Amino acid sequence: MFPTPPPDKSVKAVDAHGDVYVISFPKCGRTWLRVLMAKAISAAHHIPMEACRNLDLTGFSDVSPAVPRIVFWHDDRVLWRTPGELSRDKDFYHDRKVVLILRDIRDTAVSCYFQQTRRQGRPYDAGLGAFLSEERGSVRTCLSFWNIWHARQHVPAGFLVTSYERLTADTAGELSRILGFCGLPPAGDQALRAAVDFAGFDSMRAMELSDALGTDRLRPAVPGDPDSYKTRRGVIGGFRDYLTGPQIDYVNDAVRRILAPAWHPAALAADTPLPQRP
């Protein structure tokens, strides 16, 4: 059974005063990008990381007006929606910039499954195969969410698509591209390298285990259970260790049926790995 969603009042309202909104379907690398951007801004602008409490990047703009107000959120509680329940209205963003993070849908689905099966309260209690075909908060919802943004990408003042795979292939280069889109001056090689080192998988896993940042945004749902970590595996194409051939075919077919063709390569990114930059 699919978990009962938390009541709307328990979900923090989005900051309506942002200059840039970084959005994604859950489990697409948003926390990783949040940590990368936080450290890069801190290093480049000489603002202590403590200004970014709870990994809320708007703390930097409160300290320095030169830093745009960057807001991270999932946009429309998408994990709890069916495709038909998703909002198509993106007028909120008409005078704001949007960064959309994509990820191979098969890796996304597996990660979402582990998140839902390890939730506190009433976790998802069916198998991975059943989860893939759920009408709410799974493959079809994710693809429909991406489709909506593909069709509405002209609405924001600026729109940038990135992906977990692009960030993995060239972390410093993609981070620099995103920061520039947000309106920040070039961070410089030293600040970018500091961010890449700080947000490396092993470093983030160590911070999660020690609760170094003191935030639920980098804290396991079930201490001692690696599959409940935000830093669960960090492997592109890791879905192959969990999905059967027919299950992979099911998701691939859903991509072909539902998603705009221009974004098929991003949705199936593990099939054509990008070259890694050193």
C-alpha positions as CSV (number, residue, x, y, z in Angstrom):
1,M,0.0,0.0,0.0
2,F,1.3,3.5,-0.9
3,P,2.1,5.6,2.2
4,T,-0.4,8.2,3.4
5,P,0.9,11.6,2.5
6,P,1.6,14.1,5.3
7,P,-1.0,16.8,5.6
8,D,-0.4,20.0,3.6
9,K,0.1,22.0,6.8
10,S,3.2,19.9,7.6
11,V,4.9,20.8,4.4
12,K,6.8,24.1,4.5
13,A,5.4,26.7,2.1
14,V,7.8,27.6,-0.7
15,D,9.7,30.9,-0.3
16,A,7.8,33.2,-2.6
17,H,10.7,35.7,-2.8
18,G,13.2,33.6,-4.7
19,D,15.2,34.7,-7.7
20,V,16.0,31.1,-8.7
21,Y,14.1,27.9,-8.0
22,V,16.0,24.6,-8.2
23,I,13.4,21.9,-8.6
24,S,13.3,18.2,-9.3
25,F,11.4,15.0,-8.8
26,P,12.6,13.4,-5.5
27,K,15.9,11.4,-5.7
28,C,17.4,13.1,-8.7
29,G,20.4,14.6,-6.9
30,R,18.9,17.8,-5.4
31,T,20.6,17.4,-2.0
32,W,24.0,16.8,-3.7
33,L,23.5,20.0,-5.9
34,R,22.4,21.9,-2.8
35,V,25.6,21.0,-0.9
36,L,27.8,21.7,-4.0
37,M,26.2,25.2,-4.5
38,A,26.3,26.0,-0.8
39,K,30.0,25.3,-0.5
40,A,30.9,27.0,-3.8
41,I,29.0,30.2,-2.7
42,S,30.5,30.1,0.7
43,A,34.1,29.7,-0.6
44,A,33.7,32.3,-3.5
45,H,32.0,35.0,-1.4
46,H,33.8,34.3,1.9
47,I,30.5,33.7,3.7
48,P,30.7,31.1,6.5
49,M,28.7,27.9,5.8
50,E,26.9,28.6,9.1
51,A,24.9,31.3,7.2
52,C,23.4,28.4,5.3
53,R,21.5,26.9,8.2
54,N,19.6,23.6,7.4
55,L,21.2,23.9,3.9
56,D,18.9,26.8,3.1
57,L,20.8,28.8,0.5
58,T,18.7,31.9,1.0
59,G,20.8,32.5,4.1
60,F,23.6,33.6,1.8
61,S,21.4,36.3,0.2
62,D,20.4,37.5,3.6
63,V,24.1,38.1,4.3
64,S,25.1,39.5,0.9
65,P,22.7,41.1,-1.5
66,A,25.1,40.1,-4.3
67,V,24.0,36.5,-3.9
68,P,20.7,35.8,-5.6
69,R,18.0,34.2,-3.5
70,I,18.2,30.5,-4.5
71,V,15.3,28.3,-3.3
72,F,15.3,24.5,-3.5
73,W,12.0,22.6,-3.5
74,H,10.1,19.7,-5.2
75,D,7.4,21.8,-6.8
76,D,3.8,20.6,-6.2
77,R,4.4,17.8,-3.7
78,V,5.0,15.6,-6.7
79,L,5.8,12.4,-4.7
80,W,2.2,12.3,-3.5
81,R,0.5,13.0,-6.8
82,T,-1.0,10.9,-9.6
83,P,-0.2,12.2,-13.1
84,G,-3.7,13.7,-13.3
85,E,-3.2,15.6,-10.0
86,L,-0.1,17.4,-11.1
87,S,-0.3,21.1,-11.5
88,R,0.1,22.4,-15.1
89,D,0.1,26.0,-14.0
90,K,3.7,27.4,-13.8
91,D,2.8,31.1,-13.9
92,F,4.4,31.5,-10.4
93,Y,7.8,31.3,-12.2
94,H,7.1,33.8,-14.9
95,D,9.6,36.4,-13.5
96,R,11.9,33.9,-11.9
97,K,14.6,31.5,-13.1
98,V,14.2,27.7,-12.8
99,V,16.9,25.0,-12.7
100,L,15.3,21.5,-13.3
101,I,17.4,18.5,-12.4
102,L,16.7,15.3,-14.3
103,R,18.0,11.8,-13.7
104,D,17.7,8.4,-15.4
105,I,14.1,7.4,-14.6
106,R,15.1,3.8,-13.7
107,D,17.7,5.0,-11.1
108,T,15.2,7.6,-9.9
109,A,12.4,5.0,-9.4
110,V,14.7,2.5,-7.5
111,S,15.8,5.3,-5.2
112,C,12.2,6.5,-4.6
113,Y,11.2,2.9,-3.8
114,F,13.9,2.7,-1.1
115,Q,12.9,6.1,0.3
116,Q,9.2,5.1,0.5
117,T,9.9,1.7,2.0
118,R,11.9,3.2,4.8
119,R,9.7,6.1,5.7
120,Q,8.7,6.6,9.3
121,G,5.0,5.9,10.1
122,R,3.4,3.8,7.3
123,P,6.1,2.9,4.8
124,Y,5.4,1.4,1.4
125,D,4.9,-2.4,1.9
126,A,4.8,-3.9,-1.6
127,G,7.6,-5.0,-3.8
128,L,9.7,-3.0,-6.3
129,G,7.8,-4.3,-9.3
130,A,4.5,-3.2,-7.8
131,F,6.0,0.2,-7.0
132,L,7.0,0.8,-10.6
133,S,3.4,0.6,-11.8
134,E,1.9,2.7,-9.0
135,E,-0.2,5.5,-10.3
136,R,0.9,7.8,-7.5
137,G,4.5,9.0,-7.0
138,S,6.3,6.6,-9.2
139,V,7.3,6.2,-12.9
140,R,4.3,7.7,-14.5
141,T,4.1,10.6,-12.1
142,C,7.8,11.4,-12.7
143,L,7.5,11.3,-16.5
144,S,4.4,13.4,-16.5
145,F,6.0,15.9,-14.2
146,W,8.9,16.2,-16.6
147,N,6.5,16.4,-19.5
148,I,4.8,19.3,-17.9
149,W,8.0,21.2,-17.5
150,H,9.1,20.4,-21.1
151,A,5.9,22.0,-22.3
152,R,6.1,24.9,-19.9
153,Q,9.9,25.7,-20.1
154,H,9.1,29.0,-21.8
155,V,7.2,30.3,-18.8
156,P,10.1,31.2,-16.4
157,A,12.3,34.2,-17.0
158,G,15.1,31.6,-17.5
159,F,15.1,27.8,-17.7
160,L,18.1,25.5,-17.3
161,V,18.1,21.7,-17.5
162,T,20.8,19.8,-15.7
163,S,21.0,16.2,-14.6
164,Y,22.6,13.9,-12.1
165,E,24.6,12.3,-14.9
166,R,25.9,15.7,-16.2
167,L,27.0,16.6,-12.6
168,T,28.7,13.3,-12.2
169,A,30.6,13.5,-15.5
170,D,31.9,17.0,-15.0
171,T,31.0,18.2,-11.5
172,A,33.1,21.4,-11.5
173,G,32.1,22.4,-15.0
174,E,28.4,21.7,-14.6
175,L,28.4,23.4,-11.2
176,S,30.0,26.5,-12.8
177,R,27.4,26.5,-15.5
178,I,24.5,26.4,-13.0
179,L,26.0,29.1,-10.8
180,G,26.5,31.3,-13.8
181,F,22.9,30.8,-14.9
182,C,21.8,31.8,-11.4
183,G,23.5,35.1,-11.9
184,L,26.6,34.6,-9.8
185,P,30.0,35.7,-11.0
186,P,32.5,33.0,-11.9
187,A,33.4,31.1,-8.7
188,G,37.0,30.4,-9.7
189,D,38.8,27.1,-9.8
190,Q,39.7,27.1,-6.1
191,A,36.1,27.6,-4.9
192,L,34.8,25.0,-7.4
193,R,37.4,22.5,-6.3
194,A,36.5,23.1,-2.6
195,A,32.9,22.5,-3.4
196,V,33.6,19.3,-5.4
197,D,35.8,17.9,-2.6
198,F,33.3,18.9,0.1
199,A,30.3,17.3,-1.7
200,G,32.1,14.2,-2.9
201,F,30.2,10.9,-2.2
202,D,32.6,9.7,0.5
203,S,32.6,13.1,2.2
204,M,28.8,13.4,2.1
205,R,28.4,9.9,3.4
206,A,30.7,10.8,6.3
207,M,28.8,14.0,7.0
208,E,25.5,12.0,6.9
209,L,26.8,9.3,9.3
210,S,28.1,11.9,11.8
211,D,25.2,14.4,11.3
212,A,27.8,17.0,10.7
213,L,25.4,19.5,9.1
214,G,22.7,19.0,11.7
215,T,19.9,18.8,9.2
216,D,17.3,16.2,8.1
217,R,18.3,17.1,4.6
218,L,21.4,15.0,5.1
219,R,20.4,12.4,7.7
220,P,19.4,8.7,7.2
221,A,15.7,7.8,7.7
222,V,16.8,4.6,9.5
223,P,20.2,4.9,11.2
224,G,22.3,1.9,10.4
225,D,20.4,1.1,7.2
226,P,22.5,2.1,4.2
227,D,19.4,1.9,1.9
228,S,17.8,4.7,3.9
229,Y,20.7,7.1,3.4
230,K,20.5,10.2,1.2
231,T,23.9,9.0,0.0
232,R,22.6,5.6,-0.7
233,R,24.9,4.5,-3.6
234,G,25.6,7.3,-6.0
235,V,25.9,4.8,-9.0
236,I,24.7,5.6,-12.5
237,G,22.9,2.6,-13.8
238,G,22.6,1.0,-10.4
239,F,19.0,0.1,-11.3
240,R,20.4,-3.0,-13.1
241,D,21.2,-4.5,-9.7
242,Y,17.5,-4.3,-8.7
243,L,15.3,-4.5,-11.8
244,T,14.5,-7.5,-13.9
245,G,14.7,-7.4,-17.7
246,P,10.9,-7.2,-18.0
247,Q,10.8,-4.4,-15.4
248,I,13.4,-2.4,-17.3
249,D,11.4,-2.9,-20.5
250,Y,8.3,-1.7,-18.7
251,V,10.0,1.6,-17.7
252,N,11.6,2.1,-21.0
253,D,8.3,1.7,-22.8
254,A,6.7,4.2,-20.4
255,V,9.4,6.7,-21.4
256,R,8.6,6.2,-25.1
257,R,4.8,6.5,-24.5
258,I,4.7,9.4,-22.0
259,L,7.8,11.6,-22.2
260,A,8.6,14.3,-24.9
261,P,11.1,12.7,-27.3
262,A,13.6,15.5,-26.7
263,W,14.1,14.4,-23.1
264,H,14.3,10.6,-23.8
265,P,18.2,10.7,-23.6
266,A,18.1,12.3,-20.2
267,A,15.4,9.8,-19.0
268,L,17.6,6.9,-20.2
269,A,20.9,8.5,-19.5
270,A,22.6,5.4,-18.1
271,D,22.4,3.7,-21.5
272,T,24.8,6.3,-23.0
273,P,27.3,7.3,-20.3
274,L,28.9,10.7,-20.6
275,P,32.7,10.8,-20.6
276,Q,34.1,11.6,-17.2
277,R,36.1,14.8,-16.7
278,P,39.0,14.5,-14.2
